[in-house]
Amino acid sequence: MQTFDKDIINKYKEGLISEETALSYASRRAIVGREIDMIKSARGEKTTDIEGLDMDEDYSKKFELNKEYLRER
């Protein structure tokens, strides 16, 4: 027996429905989303549109300064 969400995932994998359609009809959206991400990753496709993130190298310095300030109070 196959669940509705598994069928949605298979339809997406076969190219019969879009990611948007799959997610909009999914019973468990987060699980279907993860499955879609795994399919996209296996195909070599992007799984996110987040780009250009950088590490805040000074964060620990700011955190330490804040801790010092709070101790003085």
Summary of the structure (lengths in Angstrom):
residues: 73
radius of gyration: 21.0
end to end distance: 63.7
largest distance: 64.3
contacts: 135
relative contact order: 0.10
helix: 63%
strand: 0%
